[in-house]
Amino acid sequence: MKKILFFCLYTLSMPAQHLWIDVVPEFSEIGAESLQPPYTAGADYAEEISLNSKAWVQFSEIPPDSKWCLLARSTEATQGGAAIQLRPDYMSVSAVQWSANSPELIQLENRPNAVFSGIGAVGSLLIEFIVYGAELSKDWQPRDISIEWTVESGGCLL
């Protein structure tokens, strides 16, 4: 029996005037290639599964010295045992726009967590989605995950 787990990632609109977040593609499929070892009957999911969905963040028309913080939260209660983690690609932005102390992975929870702290405009920050701790016996049903993005003034991770 082939079991496939789908994760649909949505972004909710927010009232920030100069923030644009685009999740592409909107859904990811986890199948036999995500087993450890891949394509092996009786195997469980790998501890970490990188989804093919990515978020592209653009924050424009901001003064060069203005600090801001991007936060994210899941709008649904957690189902199954898997967690979603966000991994900002700090190399996709200028080195002067973020701190080397910024976390590599951020847990997506139902409370807002700081994802990125920037300075000035950001043209194309890439954020990857990682499924962590999935188990075939608990996480075999498709699920939708909506993400609410919020921007606050001031640097939260700098």
C-alpha positions as CSV (number, residue, x, y, z in Angstrom):
1,M,0.0,0.0,0.0
2,K,1.4,3.3,-1.0
3,K,0.9,6.1,1.5
4,I,1.5,9.7,0.5
5,L,1.5,12.6,2.9
6,F,0.6,16.1,1.5
7,F,1.4,19.3,3.1
8,C,-0.4,22.4,1.8
9,L,1.1,25.7,2.8
10,Y,-0.9,28.8,2.6
11,T,-0.1,32.4,3.4
12,L,-2.6,34.7,4.9
13,S,-2.8,38.3,3.9
14,M,-1.6,40.8,6.3
15,P,-1.8,44.6,6.5
16,A,1.9,45.3,5.9
17,Q,2.2,47.8,3.1
18,H,5.5,46.7,1.6
19,L,5.7,42.9,2.4
20,W,5.2,40.2,-0.2
21,I,5.4,36.5,0.6
22,D,4.9,33.9,-2.1
23,V,4.9,30.2,-1.4
24,V,5.7,28.1,-4.4
25,P,4.5,25.5,-5.1
26,E,1.5,25.6,-2.7
27,F,1.6,22.0,-1.9
28,S,4.2,19.3,-1.3
29,E,4.0,15.6,-1.6
30,I,5.8,13.2,0.6
31,G,6.1,9.7,-0.8
32,A,8.4,6.6,-1.0
33,E,11.4,8.8,-1.7
34,S,11.1,10.3,1.8
35,L,11.4,6.9,3.6
36,Q,14.6,5.9,5.3
37,P,15.9,4.1,3.3
38,P,14.1,5.4,0.3
39,Y,11.6,3.1,-1.6
40,T,11.9,0.4,1.1
41,A,8.8,-1.5,2.3
42,G,8.4,-1.3,6.1
43,A,10.7,1.7,6.4
44,D,9.6,4.9,8.3
45,Y,10.0,8.5,7.2
46,A,13.4,10.1,7.4
47,E,13.9,12.3,10.5
48,E,14.0,15.4,8.4
49,I,12.2,15.8,5.1
50,S,12.8,18.9,3.0
51,L,9.6,20.0,1.2
52,N,9.7,21.3,-2.3
53,S,7.6,24.3,-1.3
54,K,9.6,27.5,-0.6
55,A,8.6,31.0,0.6
56,W,10.0,34.0,-1.2
57,V,9.9,37.1,0.9
58,Q,10.3,40.7,-0.4
59,F,10.2,43.7,1.9
60,S,10.6,47.0,0.0
61,E,10.5,50.7,0.4
62,I,12.1,50.6,3.8
63,P,14.8,53.1,4.9
64,P,18.3,51.4,4.8
65,D,18.8,51.6,8.6
66,S,15.3,50.5,9.7
67,K,15.2,47.3,11.7
68,W,12.3,44.9,11.4
69,C,11.3,41.4,12.5
70,L,9.3,38.8,10.4
71,L,7.3,36.4,12.6
72,A,5.3,33.3,11.5
73,R,2.7,31.1,13.2
74,S,0.6,28.2,12.2
75,T,-3.1,28.9,12.4
76,E,-4.1,25.2,12.9
77,A,-3.6,22.9,15.9
78,T,-0.8,20.3,15.3
79,Q,-2.0,17.0,13.9
80,G,0.0,13.8,14.1
81,G,3.6,13.8,15.3
82,A,5.4,15.8,12.6
83,A,6.5,19.3,13.1
84,I,7.2,22.0,10.5
85,Q,10.4,23.9,10.7
86,L,11.4,27.0,8.7
87,R,14.9,27.5,7.4
88,P,15.8,31.0,6.2
89,D,18.5,31.0,3.5
90,Y,20.6,33.8,4.9
91,M,22.9,33.7,1.9
92,S,19.9,34.9,-0.3
93,V,20.2,38.4,1.3
94,S,23.1,40.8,2.0
95,A,25.3,39.9,4.9
96,V,24.8,43.3,6.5
97,Q,21.0,42.7,6.7
98,W,21.1,39.9,9.3
99,S,23.0,38.7,12.4
100,A,25.3,35.6,12.4
101,N,23.5,34.7,15.7
102,S,20.2,34.1,13.8
103,P,18.9,30.5,14.2
104,E,19.3,28.0,11.5
105,L,15.8,26.4,12.1
106,I,12.7,27.9,13.5
107,Q,9.8,25.7,14.8
108,L,6.4,26.6,13.3
109,E,4.0,26.8,16.2
110,N,0.6,28.3,16.9
111,R,2.2,31.3,18.6
112,P,4.3,33.7,16.6
113,N,8.0,32.9,16.4
114,A,10.7,35.2,15.0
115,V,11.9,33.9,11.6
116,F,14.1,36.7,10.3
117,S,15.3,40.0,11.6
118,G,16.2,42.4,8.8
119,I,17.6,45.8,8.2
120,G,16.3,47.9,5.3
121,A,14.7,46.5,2.1
122,V,15.1,42.7,1.3
123,G,14.7,41.7,-2.3
124,S,14.3,38.0,-2.1
125,L,14.8,36.1,1.1
126,L,14.2,32.4,0.6
127,I,12.6,30.3,3.4
128,E,12.6,26.5,3.2
129,F,10.1,24.2,4.9
130,I,11.3,21.1,6.7
131,V,9.1,18.3,8.1
132,Y,10.7,17.0,11.3
133,G,9.8,13.9,13.2
134,A,7.2,12.4,10.9
135,E,6.1,8.8,11.6
136,L,4.3,6.8,9.0
137,S,1.8,5.4,11.6
138,K,0.8,9.0,12.8
139,D,1.4,11.2,9.8
140,W,-0.1,9.5,6.8
141,Q,-3.1,11.7,6.2
142,P,-3.0,14.8,4.0
143,R,-3.0,18.1,6.0
144,D,-3.3,21.8,5.3
145,I,-1.1,24.2,7.1
146,S,-1.8,27.9,7.0
147,I,0.9,30.3,8.0
148,E,0.2,33.8,9.2
149,W,3.2,36.2,8.7
150,T,3.6,39.3,10.8
151,V,6.1,42.1,10.6
152,E,7.1,44.2,13.7
153,S,9.4,47.2,13.7
154,G,12.7,46.7,15.6
155,G,15.2,43.9,15.2
156,C,14.2,40.7,17.1
157,L,17.2,38.5,16.3
158,L,19.9,41.1,15.8
